[in-house]
Amino acid sequence: EDERKTVTAIKKLETLHATTPQSNQLERQFMRDMEKLRQQKKALNQCAKVQFVIEELRDRKSLLQQVLKEKEQLIEELNNGLRRVLTAISLNCHTTDIVEQEFVYSLPKSDIAGIDSDESKGNNFVISSLLGRIVGKGGAHIHSIETQFGVNIDINPILPSNNGELADSSVIRLRILIMGNRARPTIEDSYAAIVNKIESVRDTAIEQVPISSDALACLQMHKRKRFVDLQARHHQVQLDVKFVNDPAITIPTVVSTVKGKHPVAQQAAAIVRLSGFLAAVHAAKSELLDIQRNACSADIDISGDPKILPVLFSSRSTTAAIPSDDSELGLNGEAIVDSDGRQNVLRNIEDECEVHINVSRESLLVDVRGLRAGVTEAVRRLNEIIFANKEVEEELQLERYLWLSCLLGKGGNTLRILTKFLGVRISAVDDTTKKTEKVVPIKIKGTYNKVKAAIVHIHALIEQYMLDAACIEIREEYLIPIVLGKGGTGINSIREKFPGTDIDIEANSQGGGCRVFIHHQSAETVKAAKLHIESILEANFEAEFRLSDDCAIQLKSHKGVATRNQLIQELGLMLHIDKSNQFLKLRGLRSQVEVGLQCLRTFCDMFRVEKMPCLEEDYLSLSQTLKGADGKDDAEGSMKKKIESAFDVAITFSKKDLYLRVQGEPAAV
């Protein structure tokens, strides 16, 4: 498909080049494009050839794999036959008397003594090491079992390539083949002896567990309390810690810290050696690995507010002297005590959360280490202390009418009361270029707890305000000055009629119209004010009616007197026709305006205009016939006058456009 597209593109380019005048620049561009397409075609041809070769190789590989599988099966059958013959010779019996039974034994790697040191050398070394322990030097263990029970034993590991079986990386699976004489059923007894030998291999164990610096801190904090407790719970295991500084010794699985970092390879800070009975070693190792998995660290940056240090080292979150004997404060789990002997905030958190806290005066970082739950709780409490004593600034986006009516209040009284009551500073962002914006940014400054409390209080205040308020949307521009009145007299009269009611008008920042907000503690007052404003809007409804030129002329003439009187006197509407005679505006009650629009439609239907197009020769003969003998169309007694009098219509001629125009009532026209 790609090659066909390339060939088509080459032909198209050649055709365009042959049929279009070419400048030097276009000629060079043509040569470049043509060379590019040719190289692309060549590459596609080579790709097709290579793909064909790859498919052939895949087919050949599949065939060879099938042949190899068949050969392996034949070899396995030959080996089994040879073992059967050798077993029959050793047991001095016929091959038909030989029986074979297969067993599969699974052994977790974690149960094998010294597996950690072997595993670093590869999985094959682990398996060969295990088989060496089971078989014994020169096969002594297996030979003794074979001699005792008169059987032939073959032990092989089950690898992923054997019969396509998948092997669990944490488990070693052994296939045990036992051949014996049918007359002497000793196969089950020999298998039990092999299992006992395997169990004896793993009765005792020596484990070496690399641990991270975080886990080491967990073991050594508070005068090695966690390490001593671990040794006491597992008294049958000897625990020894060896500090290392070797980049080659890493921790296989590193859990991400509280700060959310992804797991990465980490150099081990120490190696814990566990020796003793197998079950006890495994239990101690499991608990140690739990500590390793849950050990983490977290850094809290306080560089943005260095003044928080006195708060952390105070006894009751008040100002206290900062120790200055070292760049690291509170090292080695020692209690940090003020001059009066009282423990400070950090020491209390360390004891209650069972963590280790270091404070660096140079980098202004608080480092917390321990188990995950303790570190999380300690970080939370430290952040609470820091935020509670740190100057913060929050910004709220409020609609302008809420800022002016709900928070600012008349003369700023509401805002002053809120500021004093909440203990924060509240102000609107002063931007003269955005005074027409619908939303106003409000800044709240103060300590963290007070700012959060202020935000909650303001939201509750706004929610209550909205429950007590009503909003009227005015989309028509002409209604705004009606509600406002000249110099604000209209809106002021409404406010006087409903004393104590906040009535504000806010222009829409996008599009026309405005919104009228009404607020009062009494729902009845809000409802009454809303109905009053809606009645004003209803009484000043305006609609436009499109007029044709003829209808506009007739409406202004004596024929439109009755319609005009009906609209103005009977319906009480205001009537206005624009200078272009294209639009008529009606203003008044909505119901009356709708009746007036229907009257105008009826009036316009009474003055239909029809145009009668003619051929030039027909137009001349028709116009002469209608005009009469003297050639004047307005002469008394002419055919035109007779038709106009008989049908009450008006007939005019247009020589330029070759048509006759008849105007009047529809039936007469």
C-alpha positions as CSV (number, residue, x, y, z in Angstrom):
1,E,0.0,0.0,0.0
2,D,2.8,2.4,0.9
3,E,4.7,1.5,-2.3
4,R,1.6,2.2,-4.4
5,K,1.1,5.5,-2.7
6,T,4.8,6.4,-3.4
7,V,4.5,5.5,-7.1
8,T,1.3,7.5,-7.4
9,A,3.0,10.5,-5.8
10,I,6.0,10.2,-8.2
11,K,3.6,10.1,-11.3
12,K,1.7,13.1,-9.9
13,L,4.8,15.1,-9.3
14,E,6.1,14.3,-12.8
15,T,2.8,15.3,-14.4
16,L,2.8,18.5,-12.4
17,H,6.3,19.3,-13.5
18,A,5.6,18.6,-17.2
19,T,2.4,20.7,-17.3
20,T,3.5,23.7,-15.2
21,P,6.0,26.4,-16.1
22,Q,9.1,25.9,-13.8
23,S,11.4,28.6,-12.4
24,N,14.9,27.7,-11.2
25,Q,13.6,27.5,-7.6
26,L,10.7,25.3,-8.6
27,E,13.0,23.1,-10.6
28,R,15.3,22.6,-7.7
29,Q,12.4,21.8,-5.4
30,F,11.1,19.3,-7.9
31,M,14.5,17.5,-8.0
32,R,14.6,17.4,-4.2
33,D,11.1,16.0,-3.9
34,M,11.7,13.5,-6.7
35,E,14.9,12.2,-5.0
36,K,13.1,11.9,-1.7
37,L,10.3,9.8,-3.2
38,R,12.8,7.6,-5.1
39,Q,14.7,7.0,-1.9
40,Q,11.4,6.2,-0.1
41,K,10.5,3.7,-2.8
42,K,13.9,2.1,-2.6
43,A,13.6,1.8,1.2
44,L,10.1,0.2,0.9
45,N,11.4,-2.4,-1.6
46,Q,14.3,-3.3,0.8
47,C,11.8,-3.5,3.7
48,A,9.6,-5.9,1.8
49,K,12.5,-8.1,1.0
50,V,13.7,-8.1,4.7
51,Q,10.2,-8.8,5.9
52,F,10.0,-11.8,3.5
53,V,13.3,-13.2,4.9
54,I,12.1,-12.7,8.5
55,E,8.9,-14.7,7.8
56,E,10.9,-17.5,6.3
57,L,13.2,-17.5,9.4
58,R,10.2,-17.6,11.7
59,D,8.8,-20.6,9.9
60,R,12.1,-22.3,10.0
61,K,12.5,-21.6,13.8
62,S,9.1,-23.0,14.5
63,L,9.9,-26.2,12.6
64,L,13.3,-26.6,14.3
65,Q,11.7,-26.1,17.7
66,Q,9.2,-28.9,17.0
67,V,12.0,-31.2,15.8
68,L,14.0,-30.3,19.0
69,K,11.1,-31.1,21.2
70,E,10.7,-34.5,19.5
71,K,14.4,-35.2,20.0
72,E,14.3,-34.3,23.6
73,Q,11.4,-36.6,24.2
74,L,13.3,-39.5,22.5
75,I,16.4,-38.7,24.6
76,E,14.3,-38.7,27.8
77,E,12.7,-42.1,26.8
78,L,16.2,-43.5,26.2
79,N,17.4,-42.3,29.6
80,N,14.5,-43.8,31.3
81,G,15.0,-47.1,29.6
82,L,18.7,-47.0,30.5
83,R,17.9,-46.3,34.1
84,R,15.4,-49.1,34.1
85,V,18.0,-51.6,32.7
86,L,20.6,-50.4,35.2
87,T,18.2,-50.7,38.1
88,A,17.1,-54.2,37.0
89,I,20.8,-55.3,36.9
90,S,21.5,-53.8,40.3
91,L,18.4,-55.4,41.9
92,N,19.0,-58.7,40.0
93,C,15.5,-58.8,38.5
94,H,13.8,-58.5,35.1
95,T,13.0,-55.1,33.6
96,T,9.3,-56.0,33.6
97,D,9.5,-56.2,37.4
98,I,10.7,-52.6,37.7
99,V,8.1,-49.9,38.7
100,E,8.6,-46.2,38.7
101,Q,7.0,-43.4,40.7
102,E,7.4,-39.6,40.4
103,F,7.1,-37.1,43.3
104,V,7.2,-33.3,43.2
105,Y,8.6,-31.6,46.3
106,S,8.3,-27.8,46.8
107,L,10.7,-25.9,49.0
108,P,10.5,-22.2,49.7
109,K,13.8,-20.4,49.2
110,S,13.2,-18.5,52.4
111,D,13.4,-21.8,54.3
112,I,16.9,-22.6,53.1
113,A,19.9,-21.6,55.3
114,G,22.3,-19.2,53.6
115,I,19.9,-18.7,50.7
116,D,20.7,-14.9,50.6
117,S,24.4,-15.4,50.0
118,D,23.7,-18.1,47.4
119,E,21.0,-16.1,45.6
120,S,23.4,-13.2,44.9
121,K,25.3,-15.7,42.6
122,G,22.3,-16.7,40.6
123,N,19.3,-19.0,40.7
124,N,21.2,-22.0,39.3
125,F,23.8,-21.7,42.0
126,V,21.0,-21.7,44.6
127,I,19.5,-25.0,43.2
128,S,22.9,-26.7,42.8
129,S,23.8,-25.7,46.4
130,L,20.5,-27.2,47.7
131,L,21.0,-30.4,45.7
132,G,24.5,-30.7,47.0
133,R,23.2,-30.6,50.6
134,I,20.6,-33.2,49.9
135,V,22.7,-35.7,47.9
136,G,25.8,-35.3,50.1
137,K,29.5,-35.5,49.2
138,G,29.9,-37.9,46.2
139,G,26.2,-38.8,46.5
140,A,26.7,-40.4,49.9
141,H,23.2,-39.5,51.3
142,I,21.3,-40.8,48.3
143,H,23.5,-43.9,47.9
144,S,22.8,-44.9,51.6
145,I,19.0,-44.5,51.0
146,E,19.2,-46.6,47.7
147,T,21.2,-49.3,49.5
148,Q,18.8,-49.4,52.5
149,F,15.6,-49.6,50.4
150,G,16.8,-51.3,47.2
151,V,15.7,-48.5,44.9
152,N,17.2,-46.2,42.3
153,I,16.7,-42.4,42.9
154,D,17.0,-39.5,40.5
155,I,16.4,-35.9,41.7
156,N,16.2,-33.0,39.2
157,P,14.9,-29.5,39.6
158,I,11.9,-28.3,37.7
159,L,13.1,-25.4,35.6
160,P,10.8,-23.1,33.5
161,S,12.0,-24.8,30.3
162,N,10.9,-28.3,31.5
163,N,7.6,-29.1,30.0
164,G,6.8,-25.4,29.7
165,E,6.1,-25.2,33.4
166,L,6.4,-21.8,35.1
167,A,8.4,-21.7,38.3
168,D,7.8,-19.4,41.2
169,S,10.9,-17.4,41.9
170,S,10.4,-17.8,45.6
171,V,10.0,-21.6,45.5
172,I,12.3,-24.4,44.4
173,R,10.5,-27.4,43.0
174,L,12.2,-30.8,42.8
175,R,11.1,-33.8,40.7
176,I,12.1,-37.1,42.5
177,L,12.0,-40.3,40.3
178,I,12.2,-43.6,42.3
179,M,12.5,-47.0,40.7
180,G,12.2,-50.3,42.6
181,N,11.3,-53.9,42.4
182,R,7.6,-54.6,42.2
183,A,8.0,-57.5,44.7
184,R,9.5,-55.1,47.3
185,P,7.2,-52.0,47.7
186,T,9.8,-49.7,49.3
187,I,9.3,-46.6,47.1
188,E,7.1,-44.8,49.7
189,D,9.6,-45.5,52.5
190,S,12.5,-44.3,50.4
191,Y,10.6,-41.0,49.5
192,A,9.9,-40.4,53.2
193,A,13.6,-40.9,53.9
194,I,14.5,-38.3,51.2
195,V,12.0,-35.8,52.7
196,N,13.5,-36.3,56.2
197,K,16.9,-35.6,54.7
198,I,15.6,-32.4,53.1
199,E,14.0,-31.3,56.3
200,S,17.2,-32.0,58.2
201,V,19.1,-29.7,55.8
202,R,16.9,-26.7,56.8
203,D,16.6,-27.3,60.5
204,T,19.1,-24.6,61.2
205,A,19.7,-21.4,59.3
206,I,21.9,-18.4,59.0
207,E,20.4,-15.3,57.4
208,Q,21.9,-12.0,56.4
209,V,19.4,-9.1,55.9
210,P,20.5,-5.8,54.4
211,I,18.6,-2.8,55.9
212,S,18.3,0.8,54.9
213,S,19.3,3.8,57.0
214,D,15.6,4.4,57.8
215,A,15.2,0.9,59.2
216,L,18.5,1.2,61.1
217,A,17.2,4.4,62.7
218,C,14.0,2.6,63.7
219,L,16.1,-0.1,65.4
220,Q,18.4,2.3,67.2
221,M,16.1,5.1,68.2
222,H,15.3,5.6,71.9
223,K,18.4,3.7,73.1
224,R,17.9,0.7,70.7
225,K,14.5,0.0,72.3
226,R,13.0,-1.7,69.2
227,F,16.2,-3.8,68.6
228,V,16.2,-5.0,72.3
229,D,12.5,-5.8,72.1
230,L,13.1,-7.8,68.8
231,Q,15.9,-9.8,70.5
232,A,13.7,-10.5,73.5
233,R,10.8,-11.8,71.5
234,H,13.1,-14.1,69.5
235,H,15.4,-15.4,72.2
236,Q,16.4,-18.5,70.1
237,V,17.9,-16.2,67.5
238,Q,21.2,-14.3,67.8
239,L,20.9,-10.8,66.2
240,D,24.1,-9.0,65.1
241,V,24.3,-5.6,63.3
242,K,27.2,-4.8,61.0
243,F,27.5,-1.3,59.6
244,V,28.5,-1.3,55.9
245,N,29.5,1.3,53.4
246,D,29.6,-0.8,50.2
247,P,27.7,0.5,47.1
248,A,27.5,-3.1,45.9
249,I,25.2,-4.1,48.8
250,T,21.8,-2.8,48.0
251,I,18.3,-3.5,49.3
252,P,16.2,-5.5,46.7
253,T,12.9,-3.8,47.5
254,V,12.7,-0.2,48.8
255,V,9.3,1.2,49.8
256,S,8.5,4.7,48.8
257,T,8.6,7.4,51.5
258,V,5.8,9.4,53.0
259,K,6.7,12.2,50.5
260,G,5.5,10.0,47.7
261,K,8.8,9.2,45.9
262,H,8.9,6.2,43.6
263,P,10.8,3.1,44.8
264,V,14.5,3.3,43.8
265,A,17.6,1.1,44.4
266,Q,19.1,2.1,47.8
267,Q,22.4,1.3,49.3
268,A,22.2,-0.7,52.5
269,A,23.3,1.1,55.7
270,A,23.9,-2.2,57.7
271,I,23.5,-6.0,57.5
272,V,21.6,-7.8,60.3
273,R,22.9,-11.4,60.8
274,L,20.3,-13.8,62.2
275,S,21.4,-17.3,63.4
276,G,19.5,-20.0,65.2
277,F,16.7,-22.5,64.7
278,L,15.1,-22.3,61.3
279,A,11.6,-21.4,62.5
280,A,12.8,-18.8,64.9
281,V,15.2,-17.3,62.3
282,H,12.3,-17.0,59.8
283,A,10.0,-15.4,62.4
284,A,12.7,-12.9,63.4
285,K,13.5,-12.2,59.7
286,S,9.8,-11.7,58.9
287,E,9.5,-9.1,61.6
288,L,12.7,-7.4,60.6
289,L,11.5,-7.3,57.0
290,D,8.2,-5.7,58.2
291,I,10.3,-3.0,59.9
292,Q,12.3,-2.6,56.6
293,R,9.1,-2.3,54.5
294,N,7.4,0.1,56.9
295,A,10.5,2.2,57.7
296,C,10.5,5.5,55.9
297,S,11.6,9.1,56.2
298,A,10.1,12.5,55.5
299,D,11.6,16.0,55.2
300,I,9.6,19.1,56.1
301,D,10.9,22.3,54.5
302,I,10.7,25.3,56.9
303,S,13.0,27.6,54.8
304,G,10.0,29.7,53.9
305,D,9.5,30.7,57.6
306,P,12.6,30.3,59.7
307,K,10.8,31.9,62.7
308,I,9.0,28.6,63.2
309,L,12.2,27.1,64.9
310,P,11.5,28.8,68.3
311,V,8.0,27.4,68.2
312,L,9.2,23.8,67.6
313,F,11.7,24.0,70.5
314,S,9.3,25.7,72.9
315,S,7.6,23.8,75.7
316,R,4.1,25.0,75.0
317,S,4.3,26.2,71.4
318,T,5.7,29.5,72.7
319,T,9.0,31.3,72.0
320,A,12.1,29.7,73.6
321,A,15.8,29.8,73.1
322,I,17.2,27.7,70.2
323,P,20.2,25.4,71.1
324,S,23.2,26.4,69.0
325,D,25.9,23.9,70.0
326,D,25.5,21.9,66.7
327,S,24.0,22.2,63.2
328,E,21.9,19.1,64.0
329,L,19.5,19.4,66.8
330,G,18.0,16.5,68.7
331,L,20.5,13.9,67.4
332,N,20.7,10.2,68.5
333,G,17.3,10.3,70.1
334,E,18.4,12.4,73.1
335,A,15.7,14.4,74.8
336,I,15.7,18.1,73.9
337,V,15.0,20.0,77.1
338,D,14.6,23.7,77.7
339,S,16.6,25.6,80.3
340,D,13.8,25.1,82.9
341,G,14.0,21.3,82.4
342,R,10.7,20.9,80.5
343,Q,10.7,18.7,77.4
344,N,9.9,20.6,74.2
345,V,7.4,20.0,71.3
346,L,9.8,17.8,69.3
347,R,10.6,15.5,72.2
348,N,6.9,15.0,72.9
349,I,6.2,14.1,69.3
350,E,9.2,11.7,69.3
351,D,7.9,9.9,72.4
352,E,4.3,9.7,71.4
353,C,4.8,8.8,67.7
354,E,8.0,6.6,68.3
355,V,10.0,8.5,65.6
356,H,13.4,10.1,65.4
357,I,13.5,13.9,64.5
358,N,16.5,15.9,63.3
359,V,16.3,19.6,62.7
360,S,19.0,21.1,60.5
361,R,19.6,24.8,61.1
362,E,21.7,25.2,57.9
363,S,19.3,23.7,55.4
364,L,16.2,24.5,57.5
365,L,14.8,21.0,57.1
366,V,13.0,18.8,59.7
367,D,13.9,15.1,59.1
368,V,11.5,12.6,60.5
369,R,12.4,8.8,60.5
370,G,10.6,5.8,61.8
371,L,7.8,3.4,60.9
372,R,5.3,4.6,58.3
373,A,2.3,5.1,60.7
374,G,4.5,7.0,63.2
375,V,6.1,9.1,60.6
376,T,2.8,10.0,59.0
377,E,1.3,11.0,62.4
378,A,4.5,13.0,63.3
379,V,4.5,14.8,60.0
380,R,0.8,15.6,60.4
381,R,1.3,17.1,63.9
382,L,4.4,19.0,62.8
383,N,2.6,20.5,59.8
384,E,-0.3,21.4,62.1
385,I,2.1,23.3,64.4
386,I,3.9,24.9,61.5
387,F,0.7,26.0,59.7
388,A,-1.0,27.1,62.8
389,N,1.8,29.5,63.5
390,K,2.6,30.5,59.9
391,E,1.3,33.6,58.2
392,V,-0.7,32.5,55.1
393,E,-2.8,34.1,52.5
394,E,-5.9,32.6,50.9
395,E,-7.9,34.0,48.0
396,L,-11.6,33.7,47.4
397,Q,-13.4,34.5,44.2
398,L,-16.7,36.2,45.0
399,E,-19.3,37.8,42.8
400,R,-19.2,41.5,43.1
401,Y,-22.7,41.9,44.5
402,L,-21.8,39.4,47.3
403,W,-18.6,41.4,48.2
404,L,-20.5,44.7,48.2
405,S,-23.7,43.6,49.9
406,C,-22.8,40.7,52.1
407,L,-19.2,41.3,53.2
408,L,-18.4,45.0,52.8
409,G,-21.7,46.4,53.9
410,K,-22.8,50.0,54.2
411,G,-19.7,52.2,54.8
412,G,-17.6,49.0,55.3
413,N,-19.2,48.3,58.7
414,T,-19.7,44.6,58.1
415,L,-16.2,44.1,56.9
416,R,-14.8,45.9,60.0
417,I,-16.8,43.7,62.4
418,L,-15.8,40.5,60.5
419,T,-12.1,41.5,60.6
420,K,-12.2,42.1,64.4
421,F,-14.3,39.0,65.1
422,L,-12.2,36.6,63.0
423,G,-8.8,38.0,63.7
424,V,-7.7,38.2,60.1
425,R,-7.3,40.9,57.4
426,I,-9.8,40.8,54.6
427,S,-9.5,43.0,51.5
428,A,-10.4,43.0,47.8
429,V,-7.7,43.0,45.2
430,D,-7.5,46.7,44.0
431,D,-7.5,46.5,40.2
432,T,-9.1,49.6,38.6
433,T,-9.0,47.9,35.2
434,K,-11.4,45.2,36.4
435,K,-14.1,47.2,38.2
436,T,-16.6,45.9,35.7
437,E,-15.7,42.3,36.2
438,K,-18.4,40.1,37.7
439,V,-16.0,38.3,40.0
440,V,-13.9,40.0,42.7
441,P,-10.8,38.3,44.2
442,I,-10.8,38.6,48.0
443,K,-7.6,38.1,50.0
444,I,-7.6,36.8,53.5
445,K,-4.4,37.1,55.5
446,G,-3.6,35.7,59.0
447,T,-2.4,32.5,60.6
448,Y,-3.4,29.2,59.1
449,N,-6.1,28.2,61.6
450,K,-7.7,31.6,61.7
451,V,-7.7,31.9,57.9
452,K,-9.4,28.5,57.5
453,A,-12.0,29.5,60.2
454,A,-12.6,32.8,58.4
455,I,-13.2,31.0,55.1
456,V,-15.7,28.7,56.7
457,H,-17.4,31.6,58.4
458,I,-17.6,33.6,55.2
459,H,-19.0,30.7,53.3
460,A,-21.7,30.2,55.9
461,L,-22.4,33.9,55.9
462,I,-22.8,33.9,52.1
463,E,-25.0,30.8,52.2
464,Q,-27.3,32.4,54.7
465,Y,-27.3,35.6,52.6
466,M,-28.3,33.7,49.5
467,L,-31.2,32.0,51.3
468,D,-32.5,35.4,52.3
469,A,-31.9,37.0,48.9
470,A,-33.7,37.1,45.5
471,C,-32.3,37.8,42.0
472,I,-34.1,39.3,39.0
473,E,-32.4,38.9,35.6
474,I,-33.0,41.8,33.2
475,R,-31.8,40.9,29.7
476,E,-33.3,43.9,27.8
477,E,-31.1,47.0,27.8
478,Y,-34.1,49.4,27.5
479,L,-35.5,48.2,30.9
480,I,-32.4,49.2,32.8
481,P,-32.9,53.0,32.8
482,I,-36.6,52.4,33.6
483,V,-35.7,50.6,36.8
484,L,-32.9,53.0,37.7
485,G,-34.8,56.2,36.8
486,K,-33.1,59.5,36.1
487,G,-30.2,60.0,38.5
488,G,-31.2,56.8,40.3
489,T,-34.6,58.2,41.4
490,G,-36.4,55.0,40.3
491,I,-34.3,52.5,42.3
492,N,-34.2,55.0,45.3
493,S,-38.0,55.2,45.3
494,I,-38.1,51.4,45.5
495,R,-35.7,51.4,48.4
496,E,-37.8,54.0,50.2
497,K,-40.9,51.9,49.7
498,F,-39.2,48.9,51.3
499,P,-37.0,50.3,54.0
500,G,-34.1,48.2,55.3
501,T,-34.0,46.2,52.1
502,D,-30.7,46.0,50.2
503,I,-31.4,46.4,46.4
504,D,-28.3,46.4,44.2
505,I,-28.0,46.4,40.4
506,E,-25.0,44.7,38.8
507,A,-24.3,44.9,35.1
508,N,-23.4,41.7,33.3
509,S,-19.7,41.6,32.4
510,Q,-20.4,39.6,29.3
511,G,-23.3,40.5,27.1
512,G,-26.1,43.0,27.8
513,G,-28.6,43.4,30.6
514,C,-28.1,43.3,34.4
515,R,-29.1,41.6,37.6
516,V,-31.1,43.1,40.4
517,F,-30.3,41.6,43.9
518,I,-32.8,42.0,46.7
519,H,-31.9,41.1,50.3
520,H,-33.8,41.4,53.6
521,Q,-34.1,39.3,56.7
522,S,-37.8,39.0,56.1
523,A,-38.8,36.7,53.3
524,E,-42.1,38.5,52.9
525,T,-40.3,41.8,52.3
526,V,-38.0,40.2,49.7
527,K,-41.0,38.7,47.9
528,A,-42.9,42.0,47.9
529,A,-40.0,44.0,46.5
530,K,-39.4,41.3,43.9
531,L,-43.0,41.5,42.8
532,H,-42.9,45.3,42.7
533,I,-39.9,45.3,40.4
534,E,-41.3,42.6,38.2
535,S,-44.5,44.6,37.8
536,I,-42.4,47.6,36.6
537,L,-40.7,45.4,34.1
538,E,-44.0,43.9,33.0
539,A,-45.6,47.3,32.5
540,N,-42.7,48.4,30.3
541,F,-42.5,45.5,28.0
542,E,-41.3,46.4,24.5
543,A,-41.6,44.5,21.2
544,E,-40.6,45.3,17.6
545,F,-42.8,44.7,14.5
546,R,-41.2,44.7,11.0
547,L,-43.2,46.8,8.5
548,S,-43.0,46.9,4.7
549,D,-42.7,50.3,3.1
550,D,-46.4,50.2,1.9
551,C,-47.7,49.2,5.3
552,A,-45.7,52.0,7.0
553,I,-47.2,54.5,4.6
554,Q,-50.7,53.3,5.0
555,L,-50.4,53.2,8.8
556,K,-49.3,56.8,8.8
557,S,-52.1,57.8,6.4
558,H,-55.8,58.3,7.1
559,K,-56.3,54.6,6.5
560,G,-54.3,53.8,9.7
561,V,-56.2,56.2,12.0
562,A,-58.4,53.5,13.5
563,T,-55.5,51.1,14.1
564,R,-53.4,53.9,15.7
565,N,-56.3,54.9,18.0
566,Q,-56.8,51.3,19.0
567,L,-53.1,50.9,19.9
568,I,-52.7,54.1,21.7
569,Q,-56.0,54.9,23.3
570,E,-57.7,51.5,23.8
571,L,-54.6,49.4,24.6
572,G,-52.6,52.2,26.2
573,L,-49.4,51.4,24.3
574,M,-46.6,53.7,23.2
575,L,-46.1,53.7,19.4
576,H,-42.9,54.6,17.6
577,I,-41.9,54.1,13.9
578,D,-38.2,54.5,13.1
579,K,-37.0,56.8,10.4
580,S,-36.4,54.0,7.9
581,N,-40.1,52.9,8.2
582,Q,-38.9,49.3,8.7
583,F,-39.6,48.8,12.4
584,L,-42.4,49.8,14.7
585,K,-41.9,49.6,18.5
586,L,-44.7,49.0,21.0
587,R,-44.2,49.5,24.7
588,G,-46.6,48.7,27.6
589,L,-48.1,45.8,29.4
590,R,-46.9,42.5,28.0
591,S,-50.5,41.2,27.4
592,Q,-51.5,44.5,25.7
593,V,-48.3,44.5,23.6
594,E,-49.2,41.0,22.3
595,V,-52.7,42.2,21.4
596,G,-51.2,45.2,19.6
597,L,-48.9,43.0,17.6
598,Q,-51.9,41.0,16.4
599,C,-53.7,44.2,15.4
600,L,-50.7,45.2,13.4
601,R,-50.6,41.9,11.6
602,T,-54.3,42.2,10.7
603,F,-53.7,45.8,9.4
604,C,-50.8,44.7,7.3
605,D,-52.8,41.9,5.8
606,M,-55.4,44.5,4.6
607,F,-52.9,46.2,2.4
608,R,-51.5,43.5,0.1
609,V,-49.3,44.5,-2.8
610,E,-49.1,42.4,-6.0
611,K,-46.8,43.0,-8.8
612,M,-47.8,41.9,-12.3
613,P,-44.7,41.4,-14.6
614,C,-45.3,41.9,-18.4
615,L,-43.5,41.5,-21.6
616,E,-42.5,44.8,-23.2
617,E,-45.1,44.7,-26.0
618,D,-47.8,43.6,-23.5
619,Y,-46.8,46.4,-21.1
620,L,-47.2,49.0,-23.8
621,S,-50.6,47.9,-25.0
622,L,-51.9,47.4,-21.5
623,S,-50.7,50.7,-20.3
624,Q,-52.3,52.5,-23.3
625,T,-55.6,50.7,-22.7
626,L,-55.7,51.6,-19.0
627,K,-54.6,55.2,-19.5
628,G,-57.3,56.1,-22.0
629,A,-57.4,58.2,-25.2
630,D,-55.4,61.2,-23.8
631,G,-52.6,59.0,-22.5
632,K,-53.0,60.1,-18.8
633,D,-53.4,57.4,-16.2
634,D,-55.1,59.8,-13.7
635,A,-57.7,61.2,-16.2
636,E,-61.3,60.8,-15.2
637,G,-63.1,58.1,-17.1
638,S,-59.9,56.2,-17.9
639,M,-59.9,52.4,-17.5
640,K,-57.4,52.7,-14.6
641,K,-59.7,55.0,-12.7
642,K,-62.7,52.8,-13.3
643,I,-60.9,49.7,-12.0
644,E,-59.5,51.6,-9.0
645,S,-63.0,53.0,-8.1
646,A,-64.7,49.7,-8.6
647,F,-62.3,47.6,-6.5
648,D,-60.9,50.3,-4.1
649,V,-57.3,49.6,-5.1
650,A,-54.4,51.7,-6.3
651,I,-52.7,50.8,-9.7
652,T,-49.2,52.2,-10.6
653,F,-46.9,51.5,-13.6
654,S,-43.2,50.9,-13.7
655,K,-41.8,51.3,-17.2
656,K,-38.3,50.6,-16.1
657,D,-39.1,47.2,-14.5
658,L,-42.0,46.4,-16.8
659,Y,-44.6,45.6,-14.2
660,L,-48.0,46.8,-12.9
661,R,-48.4,47.3,-9.2
662,V,-51.8,46.7,-7.5
663,Q,-52.3,47.6,-3.8
664,G,-55.4,47.2,-1.6
665,E,-57.3,44.7,0.4
666,P,-56.4,41.0,-0.4
667,A,-59.7,40.2,-2.0
668,A,-59.8,43.4,-4.0
669,V,-56.2,43.0,-5.2
